[in-house]
Amino acid sequence: MSALSQNDLNYIRELIQRHSAIVLDQDKTYLIETRLDPLARKMGLTSLQDLMAALRANLSNDFQHQVVEAITTHETSFFRDIHPFAALKTVILPELIAKRPPGQRLMIWCAACSSGQEPYSIAMLVHEHFPALAGSRLRIIATDLSDAILARAREGLYSQIEVNRGLPAALLVKYFTKQGLQWRIKSEIRRMVEFQQGNLAATWPFLPQMDLIFIRNVLIYFGVDTKKAILAKVRGILKPDGYLFLGSSETTLTLDAAFEPVSIGKTLCYQLHPEKIPPR
């Protein structure tokens, strides 16, 4: 794999930030090159320099979108950082179920859902412990920037390595079927999740008022202004008693005073403080 010039790297960084608002630091050179190399090979190009020449010559949105999809991170796993799921099971879902009228749906949004492990983990948790919710009383919407990764998520087909990461053996046996060397999540769980394309840093698709919002391990890739803009839009769709989950290394501190941290067991989530919500 041949190295990219500084000029090429700057071009890619600007392209990624323009399309996704993701900021790639100077130390991400290796990531850029290793993610673009398979794309170059797929397109029949012999080097990264050839890819850059083709990218500069072909300004189509489709080509640029392929580059963005190749570079953006899709790291995820089932029941990642298990503590938020423990909080859902023991405190948050019982609380929300008790508060809501019997016919009212609970609404959950998983942003930057990648290949679907997070929303499917929530669906399995609900199916296991709150079966009365699993039908018409629950709606799980999952969004991601990448059309390709959403296609994978809808398919619900995972490698042995992927199901080994965080998925309890009992749930693997109960909710997956073996297909060759892979595992497919059963349709009863797939049907519980709606996948949509969505760019957090652009205009959001229509989203109803949410009881729970998961935007985990993605704000770390954005600049401060983009983080503030995203949290401001979250304020507009999170119900007054709803909960926001961020990644373990992310916080609303110094970004949006309307969110106050709530500790539940070993996890930290956020709720809106009614007196600190700025007027619209």
ROLO-99394 format. One record per residue (C-alpha): x, y, z; residue in one letter. Coordinates in pm, 1 decimal, padded with zeros to 6 digits, always signed. Example, Ala and Ser with C-alpha at 12.3 -4.5 7.8 and 13.67 -1.06 7.14 Angstrom:
2
- xx / yy / zz / code
- +01230.0 / -00450.0 / +00780.0 / A
- +01367.0 / -00106.0 / +00714.0 / S
***
This chain:
280
- xx / yy / zz / code
- +00000.0 / +00000.0 / +00000.0 / M
- +00149.4 / +00332.9 / -00106.2 / S
- +00134.0 / +00634.2 / +00122.3 / A
- -00081.9 / +00937.3 / +00047.8 / L
- +00069.9 / +01282.3 / +00022.0 / S
- -00016.8 / +01549.6 / +00276.3 / Q
- -00218.3 / +01724.0 / +00006.0 / N
- -00420.3 / +01406.7 / -00055.5 / D
- -00475.2 / +01354.5 / +00316.1 / L
- -00600.6 / +01711.3 / +00357.3 / N
- -00836.1 / +01659.8 / +00061.4 / Y
- -00981.0 / +01345.6 / +00224.1 / I
- -01015.0 / +01512.2 / +00564.8 / R
- -01204.1 / +01804.1 / +00409.7 / E
- -01427.3 / +01566.6 / +00211.9 / L
- -01514.0 / +01360.5 / +00519.5 / I
- -01586.6 / +01668.5 / +00729.4 / Q
- -01803.4 / +01823.4 / +00455.9 / R
- -02015.6 / +01511.3 / +00411.6 / H
- -02034.4 / +01379.8 / +00769.1 / S
- -01892.9 / +01652.1 / +01001.5 / A
- -01646.3 / +01390.9 / +01128.2 / I
- -01310.3 / +01542.9 / +01217.6 / V
- -01010.0 / +01324.9 / +01132.9 / L
- -00705.8 / +01430.2 / +01332.7 / D
- -00354.0 / +01429.4 / +01193.2 / Q
- -00282.2 / +01098.2 / +01367.1 / D
- -00550.3 / +00923.8 / +01157.8 / K
- -00329.2 / +00892.1 / +00847.9 / T
- -00291.6 / +00516.1 / +00888.0 / Y
- -00669.1 / +00474.7 / +00931.8 / L
- -00739.9 / +00672.7 / +00614.8 / I
- -00493.1 / +00473.7 / +00407.7 / E
- -00595.2 / +00129.7 / +00537.1 / T
- -00965.8 / +00203.0 / +00484.5 / R
- -00920.3 / +00341.6 / +00133.6 / L
- -00692.5 / +00061.8 / +00011.1 / D
- -00974.7 / -00201.0 / -00013.2 / P
- -01192.4 / +00053.9 / -00196.6 / L
- -00915.0 / +00114.1 / -00451.7 / A
- -00878.4 / -00259.5 / -00509.2 / R
- -01255.3 / -00302.2 / -00540.2 / K
- -01258.7 / -00035.8 / -00811.2 / M
- -00974.6 / -00204.2 / -01001.4 / G
- -00720.7 / +00067.1 / -00919.6 / L
- -00359.8 / -00023.8 / -00848.9 / T
- -00273.2 / +00243.1 / -00591.5 / S
- -00414.7 / +00503.2 / -00354.6 / L
- -00271.9 / +00769.4 / -00584.9 / Q
- -00490.3 / +00631.6 / -00865.9 / D
- -00790.3 / +00646.1 / -00632.0 / L
- -00719.6 / +01008.1 / -00544.3 / M
- -00679.3 / +01099.5 / -00911.9 / A
- -01011.8 / +00932.4 / -00989.8 / A
- -01178.5 / +01103.1 / -00693.7 / L
- -01061.0 / +01446.6 / -00803.1 / R
- -01167.8 / +01380.9 / -01161.3 / A
- -01508.8 / +01238.0 / -01069.9 / N
- -01698.9 / +01470.8 / -00838.2 / L
- -02017.0 / +01261.8 / -00832.6 / S
- -02193.1 / +01227.8 / -00497.8 / N
- -02192.3 / +00850.1 / -00538.8 / D
- -01812.6 / +00828.7 / -00560.2 / F
- -01767.7 / +01066.8 / -00267.6 / Q
- -02023.9 / +00871.6 / -00067.5 / H
- -01827.1 / +00549.2 / -00124.2 / Q
- -01514.4 / +00717.9 / +00013.7 / V
- -01701.2 / +00848.0 / +00318.3 / V
- -01851.7 / +00503.7 / +00384.3 / E
- -01509.7 / +00340.4 / +00351.4 / A
- -01353.0 / +00565.9 / +00612.7 / I
- -01626.5 / +00616.6 / +00872.8 / T
- -01600.6 / +00393.4 / +01176.9 / T
- -01849.2 / +00109.6 / +01225.2 / H
- -01714.4 / -00034.4 / +01549.9 / E
- -01993.5 / -00195.3 / +01753.0 / T
- -02088.3 / -00509.9 / +01942.0 / S
- -02385.0 / -00674.4 / +02109.2 / F
- -02462.5 / -00535.5 / +02457.2 / F
- -02163.5 / -00303.0 / +02429.5 / R
- -02054.8 / -00163.7 / +02768.0 / D
- -02316.0 / -00382.1 / +02938.4 / I
- -02411.4 / -00130.8 / +03211.8 / H
- -02658.3 / +00079.3 / +03002.9 / P
- -02853.0 / -00238.2 / +02925.1 / F
- -02858.5 / -00330.2 / +03294.5 / A
- -03000.1 / +00015.6 / +03369.6 / A
- -03267.9 / -00033.9 / +03103.7 / L
- -03368.8 / -00369.3 / +03247.0 / K
- -03371.9 / -00285.4 / +03617.2 / T
- -03478.1 / +00079.6 / +03634.9 / V
- -03557.1 / +00272.6 / +03317.8 / I
- -03795.7 / +00046.4 / +03127.6 / L
- -03997.2 / -00049.0 / +03440.2 / P
- -04022.0 / +00322.5 / +03524.8 / E
- -04136.2 / +00427.0 / +03178.2 / L
- -04382.8 / +00138.2 / +03148.7 / I
- -04539.4 / +00241.2 / +03480.1 / A
- -04566.8 / +00605.7 / +03371.0 / K
- -04710.7 / +00556.4 / +03024.0 / R
- -05079.5 / +00483.0 / +02953.3 / P
- -05138.9 / +00118.0 / +02852.7 / P
- -05197.3 / +00199.0 / +02484.9 / G
- -04905.2 / +00438.9 / +02441.1 / Q
- -04597.9 / +00323.6 / +02251.6 / R
- -04250.7 / +00353.5 / +02395.0 / L
- -04025.1 / +00518.0 / +02138.0 / M
- -03652.5 / +00438.3 / +02115.6 / I
- -03397.8 / +00583.8 / +01874.4 / W
- -03052.7 / +00433.7 / +01816.0 / C
- -02839.8 / +00679.1 / +01617.9 / A
- -02519.7 / +00574.3 / +01440.0 / A
- -02642.1 / +00216.3 / +01473.7 / C
- -02377.4 / +00066.9 / +01243.2 / S
- -02448.4 / -00301.2 / +01162.7 / S
- -02738.9 / -00318.7 / +01407.8 / G
- -02599.6 / -00483.2 / +01719.9 / Q
- -02717.9 / -00205.6 / +01953.6 / E
- -03085.4 / -00188.0 / +01845.3 / P
- -03102.7 / -00567.9 / +01821.6 / Y
- -02960.5 / -00592.0 / +02175.5 / S
- -03238.9 / -00363.6 / +02298.2 / I
- -03496.5 / -00568.1 / +02106.2 / A
- -03370.5 / -00894.3 / +02262.0 / M
- -03370.4 / -00739.7 / +02610.1 / L
- -03730.0 / -00625.9 / +02565.6 / V
- -03836.9 / -00961.8 / +02420.5 / H
- -03676.3 / -01144.5 / +02714.0 / E
- -03785.7 / -00930.4 / +03007.0 / H
- -04078.7 / -00714.1 / +02888.8 / F
- -04269.4 / -00934.8 / +02641.7 / P
- -04582.0 / -00720.0 / +02667.1 / A
- -04384.7 / -00437.8 / +02502.2 / L
- -04250.4 / -00646.2 / +02216.5 / A
- -04552.9 / -00596.3 / +01992.6 / G
- -04739.6 / -00274.6 / +01921.1 / S
- -04627.3 / -00101.8 / +02242.6 / R
- -04270.7 / -00043.8 / +02125.2 / L
- -04103.8 / +00123.3 / +01827.1 / R
- -03726.4 / +00107.0 / +01777.7 / I
- -03585.4 / +00333.3 / +01505.6 / I
- -03219.9 / +00287.2 / +01411.1 / A
- -03030.3 / +00523.5 / +01180.9 / T
- -02684.9 / +00541.8 / +01027.1 / D
- -02502.1 / +00748.3 / +00768.2 / L
- -02398.1 / +00445.3 / +00562.7 / S
- -02644.2 / +00276.7 / +00326.8 / D
- -02411.7 / -00024.3 / +00297.5 / A
- -02392.4 / -00082.9 / +00672.1 / I
- -02771.2 / -00041.5 / +00701.8 / L
- -02817.7 / -00314.7 / +00441.7 / A
- -02604.5 / -00540.9 / +00661.5 / R
- -02808.9 / -00444.2 / +00967.5 / A
- -03139.7 / -00523.3 / +00798.4 / R
- -03005.0 / -00860.9 / +00690.3 / E
- -02912.4 / -00945.4 / +01049.7 / G
- -02632.8 / -01183.7 / +00948.7 / L
- -02324.8 / -01193.8 / +01172.2 / Y
- -01992.7 / -01375.7 / +01182.1 / S
- -01884.1 / -01603.6 / +01464.4 / Q
- -01648.4 / -01330.8 / +01588.0 / I
- -01932.5 / -01076.9 / +01597.3 / E
- -02168.7 / -01299.2 / +01797.4 / V
- -01883.0 / -01386.7 / +02034.0 / N
- -01847.3 / -01019.2 / +02127.8 / R
- -02088.3 / -00944.3 / +02411.7 / G
- -02374.3 / -01177.1 / +02318.1 / L
- -02465.7 / -01424.9 / +02594.6 / P
- -02465.9 / -01785.8 / +02472.7 / A
- -02825.8 / -01834.4 / +02584.3 / A
- -02943.4 / -01546.3 / +02362.8 / L
- -02739.1 / -01674.9 / +02069.4 / L
- -02913.0 / -02012.6 / +02093.3 / V
- -03257.0 / -01859.5 / +02142.5 / K
- -03257.8 / -01575.9 / +01889.8 / Y
- -03015.3 / -01680.7 / +01612.3 / F
- -03000.5 / -01959.7 / +01356.5 / T
- -02674.9 / -02094.9 / +01212.7 / K
- -02626.2 / -02037.8 / +00840.4 / Q
- -02299.9 / -02188.5 / +00723.8 / G
- -02025.1 / -02005.4 / +00910.9 / L
- -02257.2 / -01721.1 / +01010.2 / Q
- -02552.3 / -01654.9 / +01238.6 / W
- -02878.7 / -01486.6 / +01138.2 / R
- -03092.1 / -01312.3 / +01396.6 / I
- -03448.4 / -01443.2 / +01392.3 / K
- -03722.5 / -01250.2 / +01217.0 / S
- -03914.4 / -01190.8 / +01540.8 / E
- -03626.8 / -00967.2 / +01654.7 / I
- -03552.2 / -00815.8 / +01312.8 / R
- -03915.2 / -00705.3 / +01284.1 / R
- -03881.8 / -00501.3 / +01604.3 / M
- -03627.9 / -00258.6 / +01449.2 / V
- -03682.7 / -00002.1 / +01171.1 / E
- -03362.0 / +00098.9 / +00992.7 / F
- -03337.5 / +00436.8 / +00818.1 / Q
- -03058.4 / +00638.1 / +00661.2 / Q
- -02970.9 / +00945.8 / +00861.3 / G
- -02679.1 / +01187.4 / +00898.9 / N
- -02651.8 / +01330.0 / +01250.8 / L
- -02470.9 / +01637.1 / +01122.5 / A
- -02722.6 / +01713.6 / +00845.1 / A
- -03100.0 / +01759.1 / +00838.0 / T
- -03256.4 / +01479.5 / +01041.6 / W
- -03533.5 / +01258.6 / +00907.9 / P
- -03867.3 / +01307.0 / +01077.6 / F
- -03850.1 / +01153.7 / +01422.8 / L
- -04134.2 / +01139.3 / +01676.1 / P
- -04089.2 / +01236.7 / +02039.7 / Q
- -03856.9 / +00981.0 / +02198.4 / M
- -03854.9 / +00811.2 / +02537.4 / D
- -03498.2 / +00686.3 / +02493.5 / L
- -03220.1 / +00812.5 / +02266.4 / I
- -02891.6 / +00630.5 / +02216.2 / F
- -02613.3 / +00833.5 / +02052.2 / I
- -02321.7 / +00634.3 / +02184.2 / R
- -01957.3 / +00654.9 / +02083.7 / N
- -02011.5 / +00893.1 / +01793.4 / V
- -01992.0 / +01247.8 / +01936.3 / L
- -01620.2 / +01189.4 / +01993.7 / I
- -01568.8 / +01217.0 / +01616.1 / Y
- -01727.3 / +01563.3 / +01587.4 / F
- -01606.4 / +01914.9 / +01657.1 / G
- -01752.5 / +02117.8 / +01944.4 / V
- -01999.3 / +02316.3 / +01730.4 / D
- -02138.6 / +01998.6 / +01572.1 / T
- -02176.7 / +01834.1 / +01913.6 / K
- -02370.2 / +02135.1 / +02041.2 / K
- -02593.5 / +02137.6 / +01733.7 / A
- -02671.7 / +01766.8 / +01771.7 / I
- -02755.3 / +01799.9 / +02142.0 / L
- -02978.3 / +02099.3 / +02066.3 / A
- -03173.1 / +01887.1 / +01817.3 / K
- -03193.0 / +01603.4 / +02071.9 / V
- -03361.8 / +01848.1 / +02310.1 / R
- -03634.3 / +01897.6 / +02051.4 / G
- -03733.3 / +01528.3 / +02033.3 / I
- -03654.7 / +01388.0 / +02380.4 / L
- -03960.4 / +01365.7 / +02604.2 / K
- -03937.4 / +01564.3 / +02930.1 / P
- -03887.2 / +01246.7 / +03134.5 / D
- -03691.2 / +01060.1 / +02865.5 / G
- -03329.0 / +00949.2 / +02880.3 / Y
- -03026.5 / +01015.5 / +02660.7 / L
- -02740.7 / +00764.6 / +02649.8 / F
- -02394.2 / +00866.1 / +02531.5 / L
- -02074.1 / +00663.3 / +02516.7 / G
- -01875.5 / +00609.8 / +02834.2 / S
- -01613.5 / +00866.3 / +02724.3 / S
- -01869.8 / +01125.1 / +02611.7 / E
- -02051.6 / +01393.7 / +02808.8 / T
- -02285.3 / +01690.6 / +02771.2 / T
- -02071.4 / +01887.3 / +03019.3 / L
- -01971.0 / +02230.0 / +02876.6 / T
- -02179.6 / +02151.3 / +02565.0 / L
- -02543.6 / +02182.0 / +02673.4 / D
- -02654.1 / +02287.5 / +03021.5 / A
- -03008.1 / +02158.2 / +02966.8 / A
- -02892.5 / +01798.2 / +03018.8 / F
- -02816.0 / +01680.6 / +03368.0 / E
- -02638.6 / +01352.3 / +03444.4 / P
- -02827.7 / +01069.0 / +03612.1 / V
- -02639.1 / +00777.8 / +03769.3 / S
- -02811.4 / +00438.6 / +03756.6 / I
- -02594.8 / +00159.5 / +03888.9 / G
- -02268.1 / +00175.7 / +03698.0 / K
- -02399.7 / +00375.8 / +03405.7 / T
- -02444.1 / +00746.0 / +03347.0 / L
- -02726.3 / +00880.4 / +03132.4 / C
- -02887.8 / +01220.3 / +03091.5 / Y
- -03226.1 / +01383.3 / +03139.2 / Q
- -03349.6 / +01729.6 / +03054.8 / L
- -03358.2 / +01985.4 / +03333.7 / H
- -03681.5 / +02179.0 / +03264.4 / P
- -03552.7 / +02507.5 / +03406.3 / E
- -03237.8 / +02502.1 / +03190.5 / K
- -03396.4 / +02437.0 / +02852.0 / I
- -03344.2 / +02751.7 / +02642.0 / P
- -03652.1 / +02906.6 / +02478.3 / P
- -03711.6 / +02821.9 / +02112.4 / R
***
